[in-house]
Every structure is written in structure tokens, then in C-alpha cells.
Amino acid sequence: MEQKDVNKNYKVKLFWSLALTLGMPIGLAMLLVGLLADSGDFRWVLAAPGIALLAVGFYGCPIIWTNSFATAKRMKSLYHLIEGNDMVSIVSLSQSTGLRTRDILSLVRKLISERYLPNYAINSEFTMVYDKTKLVDPKSNINHGLVGSLATEQKKCTNCGADVTLKNGVGKCDYCGRVTKL
């Protein structure tokens, strides 16, 4: 299976978003020129496509910018955060992008299913995204010392509330000794 280019997808969605945005004023101009023209048949040669461009731009423009282009932009930024790393925490992706973890999971699933990240998978606990070709034991959430290890993360201890630094998804509280996991 061939890997698809997320940047190409982004550019295509951007092109169509801009095209529909430009369709509104161009359609309005064509409609006005067509309606103000003196000859009867020539009026509809410009007015009819003007009406069509205006309608498609008016209704399609908000939809393509908010749904299609926005999703492509999020997928592109998420792709660049994941690609090249052997394992990435869903929580760290959520913190980096400002999106909810369930939205991150949905976008990562889409990136994987649409072959933008064909060698990646989500572990069974839905906490990590990992490269299937490099990770030995994906259930354990352990990176096995591979290049691109996880960044450290901060989390509150569930026992005493102190800050705990997690490395590779695991950390030990300096105050009470409790082991904390993602």
C-alpha cells in the first residue's frame, strides 16, 4: 500500500476553499453585469452562471472552510507531530494542538485509515500512537530505546497531588513514591 501525501491533500482543500470564496464575488459581478446588459439573450449568458457561482460560493464556502479545509489543516499539523517518531502519547498530542483527546483519536484514526500514516497504529488502551515497524511491544507502551523517544510530561500524583515527571509514559512521585502511568 502506498502512503498518501498529507501536504497534497491540504493544498487541494485550500485550492477549493479559495475557489469557492472567489466564486461569490465573481458570481455577483457576473449577475449584475448580466442583469444590467442591454441585449436580451446576452443577459442570461452572464446572469445564469453568475447566479450559479453566487449560490455555490454562498452555500459551499462556509462548509468547505469549516469542514474540509479545517480537517485537512488539523490532519497536516497532527501528521507532522507524529511522523518520524516511534511512539507519541495521545495526551501530548492533545496538549500540543489544543484539541480534545477524543478529537485527536478520531484524526489519528483517519490519518491511519486514509493511508497518510500507514505504518502507525493506536495501542489497545488508546493512549499511544506508535510505528508498527519499529516498536517491539506496543501493549507495554515502552519505546525500547528507539530513536525519537517520548518527551517528558508532567502529571499530578493521584495519591498526594505532587507534580510527577513521566518519561515514556511512566513516572515515580518524589514525595510518596507512587508509580504513575499515562
C-alpha positions in Angstrom: 0.0 0.0 0.0 1.3 3.4 -1.0 1.5 6.2 1.5 -0.6 9.3 0.6 0.8 12.8 0.9 -0.9 14.9 3.6 0.6 18.1 2.2 -1.0 17.5 -1.2 -4.4 16.9 0.5 -4.0 20.2 2.4 -3.2 22.1 -0.8 -6.1 20.6 -2.7 -8.5 21.6 0.1 -7.0 25.1 0.3 -7.4 25.5 -3.5 -11.1 24.6 -3.5 -11.7 26.7 -0.4 -10.2 29.7 -2.2 -12.0 28.9 -5.4 -15.4 28.9 -3.7 -14.5 32.1 -1.8 -13.7 33.8 -5.1 -16.8 32.3 -6.7 -19.1 34.5 -4.6 -17.8 38.0 -5.7 -17.2 36.8 -9.3 -20.7 35.3 -9.4 -22.2 38.6 -8.0 -20.3 40.6 -10.6 -21.5 38.3 -13.5 -25.1 38.5 -12.2 -25.0 42.3 -12.0 -23.4 42.8 -15.4 -25.8 40.3 -16.9 -28.8 41.9 -15.5 -27.7 45.4 -16.5 -26.8 44.4 -20.1 -29.0 45.9 -22.8 -29.4 42.8 -25.1 -31.9 40.2 -24.0 -30.1 36.9 -24.8 -26.7 38.1 -23.6 -28.2 38.9 -20.2 -28.7 35.3 -19.3 -25.3 34.2 -20.7 -23.7 36.1 -17.8 -26.6 36.1 -15.3 -27.2 32.4 -15.2 -23.6 31.3 -14.4 -23.4 34.3 -12.1 -26.4 33.0 -10.1 -24.8 29.5 -10.0 -21.4 30.8 -8.8 -23.0 33.0 -6.2 -25.2 30.2 -4.9 -22.3 27.7 -4.8 -20.0 30.2 -3.2 -22.6 31.3 -0.7 -23.5 27.9 0.5 -20.3 25.9 -0.2 -17.8 28.4 1.1 -18.6 28.1 4.8 -18.9 24.4 4.5 -15.6 23.8 2.8 -13.7 26.2 5.1 -15.1 24.8 8.3 -15.3 21.1 7.5 -13.0 20.1 4.6 -10.1 22.6 4.9 -10.1 22.8 8.7 -9.9 19.0 9.0 -7.1 18.9 6.4 -5.2 21.6 8.3 -5.6 19.7 11.6 -4.6 16.4 9.9 -1.5 18.1 8.5 -0.3 19.5 11.8 -1.0 16.2 13.6 0.8 14.3 10.9 3.9 16.4 11.3 3.8 15.8 15.1 3.5 12.1 14.7 5.6 11.3 11.6 9.2 10.4 12.4 8.5 9.5 16.0 8.4 5.8 17.0 5.8 6.5 19.7 3.7 9.5 20.7 1.3 10.0 23.6 -2.3 10.9 22.7 -2.2 13.3 25.7 0.9 15.1 24.5 -0.7 15.4 21.0 -3.7 16.9 22.7 -1.6 19.4 24.7 0.4 20.4 21.6 -2.6 21.0 19.4 -5.2 22.2 21.9 -7.7 19.6 20.7 -9.6 17.2 23.0 -8.1 13.7 23.2 -11.2 12.1 21.5 -10.7 14.5 18.6 -7.1 13.5 18.4 -8.0 9.8 18.4 -10.5 10.5 15.6 -8.0 12.4 13.5 -5.3 9.8 14.1 -7.6 7.0 13.0 -8.4 9.0 9.9 -4.7 9.5 9.2 -4.1 5.8 9.5 -7.2 4.6 7.6 -6.7 7.0 4.7 -3.0 5.8 4.4 -1.3 9.1 5.5 0.4 7.1 8.3 0.2 3.5 7.0 2.8 2.1 9.4 1.3 3.6 12.5 -1.3 2.2 14.9 -3.0 3.1 18.2 -2.4 0.9 21.2 -5.2 -1.1 22.8 -5.5 1.4 25.7 -5.9 4.3 23.2 -3.1 6.2 24.9 -0.2 5.9 22.4 0.3 6.2 18.6 3.3 4.0 17.6 5.2 3.0 14.5 4.4 -0.7 13.9 7.6 -1.3 12.0 9.9 -0.2 14.9 8.1 -1.0 18.1 8.6 -4.4 19.6 5.9 -4.5 22.3 3.1 -1.9 21.6 0.9 -3.2 24.5 3.6 -2.2 27.1 3.9 1.4 25.9 7.6 1.1 26.2 9.8 2.6 23.5 12.6 0.1 23.9 15.3 2.8 23.5 14.5 3.6 19.9 15.3 6.9 18.3 12.5 9.6 18.8 11.6 8.7 22.3 8.8 10.4 24.0 9.2 13.8 25.5 8.8 14.0 29.3 5.4 15.0 30.5 4.1 16.4 33.8 1.1 14.9 35.6 -0.3 15.2 39.1 0.3 12.3 41.5 -3.1 10.5 42.2 -2.0 9.9 45.8 -0.6 13.2 47.1 -1.1 15.7 44.3 2.5 16.5 43.7 3.9 17.0 40.2 5.3 13.9 38.7 7.6 13.8 35.6 6.6 11.0 33.2 9.3 9.5 30.9 8.0 7.1 28.3 4.6 7.3 30.0 5.8 6.2 33.5 7.0 8.2 36.5 7.5 7.9 40.2 6.4 10.6 42.7 9.4 12.1 44.6 7.2 12.6 47.8 5.1 9.5 48.3 6.8 7.0 45.9 3.7 6.1 44.0 4.2 5.0 40.4 2.1 7.0 37.9 1.3 6.0 34.4 -0.4 7.8 31.5 
